[in-house]
Amino acid sequence: MNINDYGFLRVAAASPKLKVADCDYNTAEIKRVIERAQQEDVQILCFPELCITAYSCGDLFFQKALQQKAVEALSDLTCFMKERSSIIVVVGLPLLLKNSLYNVAAVISHEGILGFVPKTYIPNNNEYYEKRWFAGSRDLNVFFVEINEECVPVSSDGIIFHTPFASFGIEICEDLWMPSPPSSELAMQGAELIFNLSASNELVGKNRYRKSLVLQQSGRCNAAYVYASAGWGESTTDMVFSGACFIAENGTMLAESERFSPESELVIADIDIEALRHDRLKNTNYTSAASHDTTGIDCHINFATPDRMYRRFNPHPFIPSKEESDESLSEVFNIQTYGLAKRLLHTGTEKVTIGVSGGLDSTLALLVTAKTFDLLGIPRKNIYGITMPGFGTTGRTYGNAIDLMKSLGVTAKEISIVDAVTQHFKDIGHDADNHDVTYENCQARERTQILMDYANKIGGLVVGTGNMSELALGWATYNGDHMSMYGVNASVPKTLVASLVRWIADTRMDDEPARKILHDILNTPFSPELLPAGKNGEIAQETEHFVGPYELHDFFLHRMLRYGDTPSRILFMAGQAFAEKYASEEIVKWLKLFYKRFFAQQFKRSCMPDGPKVGSVNLSPRGDWRMPSDAVANAWLAELE
């Protein structure tokens, strides 16, 4: 396994132990951190601002001895890097150009010094009075500097460094805190990673704000943001530095350092370059908004080939973390509720029908509907919950359906479909002992007919119960459970349906019997119950036996739609995420089935009813997913082969 083959790049941020103005000591420690990073197959490594001299040298920056020593240390580091062909390193130092001193980042590889990037915005406040020592990049009128008999480019407008796997740009400390950081333009010009060499002191509450800046800028730029700040060893005459290091990707924090550590800090993360590129591909402003061309430098480097991941893949991407679950699940529930409320108000309707099977999907839809009626001040008795037992209905689901409707105070009706479907079999000449797709779909369509016709009778509309996972797989009967007048679960995947029902049971239900009903529904196997029950009355048709685990399909769906991932990338990431649960062969089996069904069943999604979007992934043909019904899956399946 080479993570680069799957679109990942390994980066690191370091905060080494330093001594103020001791370039030899600092360079030796930087070398030790580089060696440590190489052992972990890091491919690009960022150090803090002015790390060769230390940041807090004050008026010593004016001393020629320190200026010359910093350049000598850089040359020493360059020689050290010539034997290290698999890593790029970014370090900070003061650099004299003509008659001005600049705070610069130097990019080094085995090729030598690739370029210098000066700091753009120079602070002049009480804490940081850098304008006493340094000029800003906009004052620069030098474009090359000779170091070790080589001409090294210096850019006042930033530089984009192009590697075989990604392009990156650099900004320095204060640049990030400005209204228009250089990284914004660098991202527009194609930089997928931004490295920030910083020296940010500690104040009460500052770390939270600094962290939020890094997260927001990574999200705003659709980029990875690698932030390395000065720490142990800086002068504490007036300020204390903590060595805060962060690695963020598109608004998500991947890694952060232990602050106030007496040892050199190194944090590592694997950046999903392909995911970043996918987001930019869908945002055409990245080409139209770029204002000028930035200097580009090609880095000819043979990166290390990591054989293990420094990254964990969430096996349940639709389910919020424990820390965010209450807020996120509440938002989903509210979106569903207010979506249905608007539809009822717009149509002037105060009555609905909803099929209640005792399964998870109809349970969530009923809970949403009950909350909507409470919101609008409409009595719950205007909700007509209809349970429609058929050939495969079990006592467990039937009992839960009846008990749930009673506990919620809706109007409960029971209409058996057995006689009607039996007559229909006779009408179309179908053998009732032939339990084929006709046998199953006749039942689903009969139930939908009852819901539609009863809605007409009471002057109401039909609330749909189907979820997004079923839409992705086409696990719905066309013009059966596929159809409704408003589908409240349309963009809620199966794994999230379960989480929502559990959250409602545990946090929104005061009635203990109702809570127990919901938990029993959660523990019931997924089934359409269209085949006759077993001898002991148990469910004979478990959905996941036929289509595979929903948690796998939701993972596949998320990676395909949210990031446009190829089958090989999805397989690689699923193998990592579910390593302890599913064998590789089983994942391949269900991934193939996912692609076959996803492509073959698009015609059902092309005419799906309205329903509210709740997350970043949606299959509505009017919104996020527009796909011809006749597309074929050959290219995707061929890659898996």
N, C-alpha and C positions, 0 to 999 in steps of 0.2 A: 504494500500500500504506500503510495506517495500522495500526500494530501494536495500537492500542487495539481495533480491530475484531475482532482475534483473541484478545483477552483478556490482553494484556500491558500493563504499566505501567513506565515508565522512571524509575528512582530513582538517586540519587547520594549519596555520602558525601564530605565535604570536610574537609581539615585545612589551614586557611590560615596563611600567615606572620603572626605577631602580634608586638606589642610590649606588654610588661606595663604595664597601666594607661593605655595610649594608645588611648582609644576611637576617636578620629578615624582614626588609622592603621588600626586593626583593621577599622573599618567600611568604609573605602575598599577594603581587601583583600577583605573579604567581598563587596562589590559586584562586584569584578573576577571573583571566582570564580562569582558568580551569572551574570554576562554570559557567561562561558566555558561554564557549564552550559547556558544557553539556546541557545547555538550548537549544542549536541549534543542539543537537544530534550528535556532533562531535565524531568520533570514534578513531582517532589518532591525537594528537596535538603536534606540534614541537615548541620549544622555541629557542632563540639564544644561541650562544656560550658563555660559562662561565656566564650564566644569573644569577646564584645563588649569585655570588660575584660581577658581572659586569665584563666586559672584560678589562677595562682600569685601573686595579689596580696597574700595574707596579711592583716595587720591593716589594710591600705589599704581593705579592704571596709567597715570601720567609718567611713571618711571620707565625709561627706555629699557632698563634691565629686565623688568617684568614683561614688557612687550616682546622683546627678543626671545626671552626664555619660553614664552607661550608658543611662538612660531617654531622654536627648536623642538619643543615637546610635541607639537603637531607633526613635525618631520619624523620624529622618533616613532610616533604612533603610525604614521604612513608606512614606514619600513616594516613595522610589526604586522601591518595588514597585508603586505605583499604576499605573505605565505598563507593567507586565509582567503581563499577564492570563493567561499560560499556564503559570505555575510557582508552586508553594508552597514556602516556605523555612522551615526550623526553625533558630532560633539560641538561644544561651544567654546569660543575663545575671543579675546580682544584682538582686532587686526587693524594695523595702521595702514591707511591708504592715502597717499599724498600727505596732506597736513591734517587729516581728520582720523579719529579713532572710531571704529565700528564694532558693535556687538554682533558677532556673526556665528552662524552655524556652518560647520565644515562637513561635507559628505565624503566619506572615505570608503574605498573598496580596495581589492587587490590591484586595481588599475592605477591607484594613487588618489589624489584629491580630485574629486569630480566637479566640485563647485562650492562657492561660498554664497550664503544667503544672509544679508544683513537684516537686523531688526528694523521694522518699519516705523513703529510708533514708540518714541522714547519718553517714558514717564518723567514728570517733573514735579511730583507732589512731595509732601513732607516725608513720606516713607522712602520713596524711590526718587532720588534726584539724579537720574542717569544723564540728564542733559548736561550735567557738569562735566561728564567724561566722554559721552558718545554722541555721534551724529546719527541721524536717521537715514534710511536707505534712499529717501527722496532727495537727499543732499548729494548723493553719489554721482560722480561723473567719471568713474573708472569702471571699465568693463572686464579687465583682465588683471591678474596680479601674478608675478613670477614667484613661485615657491619651488625650491629644489630644481631650478633650471627648467621648470615646466610652467606654461601659461595656464592659469586656472581661471575659469570664468566667474565673474561676480555680477549679480543682476540686481538692479534697483526695483524691478517689477516682479520679482519672484522667478523661480525656476521650477519646471516640471521635470522630475527625474523618471525616466522610463526604464523599467526592468522587464525581464521576459514575462512576468506574470501580473504586474500592476504598475501604475504610475503614482508617484507621490510628490507632495509639496511640503514646504516648511514655513512656519511662522514662529515668532519668539515671544513668549510671555505676554507682555502688554498688548500685543497685536490682537489676542483673543478677546480682550476686554473692551475693545473699541466698537463703535456702532457698525462699522463695516470692516470686519477682519479680512486680512489678505487671503485667508483660507477660503473665503466665499468665492473670490475670483479664481483662485487656484482650482477649486472644485469645478467651476464653470468651464475651465480650460482643460479639464480631464483628469485632475488629480483624484485618485480614489482613496488615498490615504493622506492624512495630514499629520505631520510630526510637530509637536510644540516643545521647544526647549525652554524651560521656565525656571524662575527663582521666585517663588511666591511664599512670603512669610505667613506665619500662623497668627490669626486673631480669633477670638471667640465667634463662632458661627461662620467663619470665612470658608471653611472647607466645604460646607454644604452648598454655598453659592458657587464656589469654584467648580465643584463637581457638576452642578446644574449647567454651567456654561459649556463644559466639555460635552455633556449629553446633548444639549440643545444644538450646538454647532455641528456635532456629528450627524444629528437628524436633519438639520437644515441643509447640510451639504450632501446628504446621501453618501456619507463617507465613513471610513474608520478614522478615529481621532486618537492619537497616541501622545500622551502628555507626561513629561518627565520633569520633576521639579527638584530643586536643590534641597539638601537635607543635612545629615550629620556632618559636622566639620565646618559649616559656615560660621562666621563670627556671630556671637550673641551679644555684641556690644549694645545694640538697640533693638534687635529683632531675633526671632527664633524661626528656623526653617525645619519642616517636618519630613521632607522627602516624599511628598504626595505624588503618586504616579497613578495614572488612569489609562485604560484602553477601552474606548467606547466604539460601538458600531451602529450607525444609523439610529441613534437615540437609545441604545441599550448598552449598559455597562457590562463589559466582559471580564475585566480584571481590575483590581486596584491594590495598591501596596499597603503594608502596615506602616502607619505614620509613626514618627519619633523612634524609629528603629536605630540602634547603635551600629548595626551592620549595613553593608551595602545592600540595597533593595533591587530586586529584579522581578518584574511581573511580565508574564507571557500570555499571549492569546493568539488563536488562529482566526484570521479575518476571512469572512465569506465574500470574496471578491465578486464571484458570479452573482450573488444576490444583490450586491450594490449596483452592478452593471444592469441587472434586470430592472431595478427601480428607475435608473436613469434612462433606460431604453423607452420606458413608458412615459417619461416626462420630457417632452420635446423642447421645453424651455432651456434645457442644458446646452442646446446648440444655438438657440436663437438669442439667448441673453448674454453670451460671452462678448465682452467689449473689446478685447485686444488679444493679440497673440503673445504668449509667454515663452520665454526661452526654454528650449527643451534639450535635455542631455540624456543620451542613451547609456545605460549601465550594462556593460557586457559581463555578466556574472553567471556562474553556475551555482545556483542556490543549493543549499542543503536540501535533502529529501527526507523530511520527517516521516517516520513509519508509525506514529501514534498521534492521537489528537490531544490538543490542549484545550479542547472544547467539548462541552456536553450538549447533546441534542435533546430537546424536550420531546418526549414521546407523545405528549398530549398538548400540542400547540394551541388548541382552542380553549383549553381550561386555564383560567388565571391562577397565578401563584397564591399561596395561602395569605400572603401579606396584602394582596390586591383583590382577593376573591369577593369580599363583601361589596366593595365599591363597583367592581366590574360586573358581577352578577346582577347587582341592583340596576345598573345601567342597561344591561340586556333586557331585563324584565320590564323596565320602564319604556324602552324603545318599542318592544312588542305591544305593550299596553296602549301607549299613546298613538301608535300606528293604527291599531284597531279602533281606538276612540275617534280618531279623525274620520275613518271610513264610515262609522256609524252616524256621526254628526252630519257628514256630507250627504249621505243617502237618506237622512231623516229616519233611520231605522232604530227601533228600540227592542227588537227581538232577534234572536239568532238560534240556529240549530247547530249542534256539534255532535259528531259521533264519538261516543265514549266507550272504549273497548276494554279498559282496565290495563292498557299498556302505557308506556312512558310518554309517547308523543301526544296522545289525546289527553293525558293527564296534564301535561304542561299547557297545552292549548286551552284546556278548561280553566286552569288556574289563572292564565292571562285574561281570559274572558271575564271571569268573576271579578278580578281586580279592575278591569275596564268598566264594568257596570257600576261598581262602587264609585269609581272616579266620576262617572257621568251622573250619578244619582239615580240610576235605573234599578229597579228591584231585580234581584237575582232570579226570581221566578220567571223572568222573561228570557232566561237562558234555557233552551230546551235541549237537555242532554239526552241523547237517544242511544241506548245500547241495543245492538242488533245481533243477538246470538245466532250462530249458524252451525254448520256441520263440525267445525273444529273448536268451537268455544269451550273452554274449560271452566269448571266451577270456580277456580281461583280468580281468573280474570273477570268473570261475570260478577262474582261477589264483590270484588274490589271496585268495579265500575259502579254498581248500585250503591255501595257504601260511600264512595267518594262523592257522588252526586247528592246524596242525602246530607252528608256532612257539610257541603258547600251551600246547601239551601237552594239548589237550582231545581227546575221542573224535570223530574226523571221520567223517561218513557222507555218502555221495552217493546220493540217490534221485531219479532222473529223473522228471519229471511228464509227459513227452511222451506215452507210451502211455496213461496213465490219462486225461489230458485229451482225447486223440483219441477214446478210447472214450466219454467223457462227451459229446463233441460228437455222436456217433452216437446216444447214448441220448436226447438232448434234441432231436435233429434240427437241429443247427446246422452250417452250412457252414464248414468249417475255413478256407476262403479269405476268409471274411467277417470282417475284423479289427475288429469293433465292440466295444462295451463288454462284451458277453457273452463274446467271445473272450478279453478281458483278465481279466475277473473270474473266469472258470472256473479260470484258472491260479492266481490269488491264493487262491481258496477251496480248491483242491486242496492247495496248500502248507500252508495252515492245518490242513487235515484230517490231513495226514501228521504235522505237529508234535503235534497233540492226541492222535492215536492212538498215536504212538510214545511220548509221555509216559505214556499209560496202560500201555503195554507194560512200561516200565521202572519204573513207580511214581513218576513225577516230575511236574513241572509245566512249563508253557510260559512262557518269558520273552519278553515282547513287545518289539518293536524300534521301533515307530512313534513319531514325534516330535510335539511340540505344533503346529508349523507345519502339518503334514499334517492334524492334527485340526481346526485352524482352517479350513482350506480344504476339508475333507472328502476330501482326496486319499488315500483308503484304501478298500479294498473292504469293504463291510458284511459282517460275519461272515467276512471273509478276513483280511488283514493288520491289520484293525481290531480283531481279537479275540486275547486271550491270557489267561494266568492271573495275570500281574503285568507291567505295562508300565513298565520302568525309565526309559524316555525320555519318559514321558507329558507332563511339563511342561518338557522341554528343547527350545527352538526350534531350527530347522535351523542358524541361524548359530552358535549356541552348541555344537551337536553338533560342527561342524567345529573350533571353537576347542578343545574338550575333547580331541578325538582328536589334534590337533596338539600340545597341551600334554603329553598322555600319551606321545606319540612322542618328544618332545624332552626330557622331564624324568623319565620313569618307565620308559623302556625301555633296558635295558643291552645288549640283543641288537641288533647293527647290522642284520642281515637283517630282523628284525621291524620295526625303525624304518623301513627302506626300504619295506616292504610298506605300512605305515600312510601314508607320504607319497604312495605311488602311489594308494592309495585316496582320499586327500584331493584328488588331481588328476584323479580320474575324474568325468565329468559325472553329475549326479543323474539316475537313471532307474529305473523299475520293471522295465524290460526285459521287457515283456509283448508287444511287437511284434517280428517277425522282424528279426534283425540285418541291417545293410547288406551290400552285395556284398563288401566287404573285411573283414567281420566286426566293423565298428564299431557302436557303440550307435546305434540308429535312432530312439529315443524319449527325448528329453531333456525332463525334467519342466518346466524353466523356460521352454521354448518354448511350453508349453501354459498354465501357470498364472502365468507371470511370475517375475521374480527373487525369490528367497526373502528377500533382504535388504530389499526393499521391503515384502513381506508381513509380515515380522517387525516392521518399523517401524510399519506400520499397526496390527498386533495390539497392540503395546505401548501405543501412544497411545490406542487405543479401550478396551482393558480396564483399563489402569493409571490413566488420567486421564479416561475417559469423553468423549473429544474428539469434536466434531462432524466430519463429513466435510470441511467447509471449513477447519477448523483443522488437521486432519491433512494436507490437501493443501498448505496454506500452509507447514507445518513440513517436510514431505517435500520441497517445492520448495527450501527453504533447505538442508536436509541433503544433498540429492543434486543440487544445482545444476550441478555439474561432470560429472555422470554420466548423468542422464536428463532428457529434455525434459519440459516440463510436460504435453504431450499424452500421453506414455507413462505418466507417473505417474497421470494421470486414468484412463487405460484400465485399468491394473492395480488401481487403487483401486476402480473400479466392479466389476471381477471379484471382488475380495476381498469386498465386501459381498454380492454375489449368492451366492457360494459359502458364505460364513460363515452366512448366514441359512438357505439351503436345506439345509445339511448338519448342522444342529444335532441331528437325530435320531440321528446316529452318536455324537455326544458324550454324548447322554442315557443311553447304556448302555455307555459305555467302561469298560474294566477298571480295577482299582485301580492306582495308581502314585504315587510320592512327589512332593510339591511341592518344587521347588528354588529358586524365585524369587518375586517379587511378583505375577507373572501366572500363572494356572493355569486350565484349562478343565474341571476335574473337576465333574460335576453334583452331587457331594456336598460341594463346597467353595466355591470362589471364583465359579463361573459357573453360574447357574441361569436357564435360558432355555427358553421353550416351543418345541417343535419346529415349531410352525405360525406363528411370527412372520414378518412380511413386511418386506422391506427398502425399501419404497416411499419412506418419508420420508427415508431416508439417500441413496438414489439421486436423489431429486428435488432435494435440496440440491446435489448435484454437477452436476446439469443446469443 
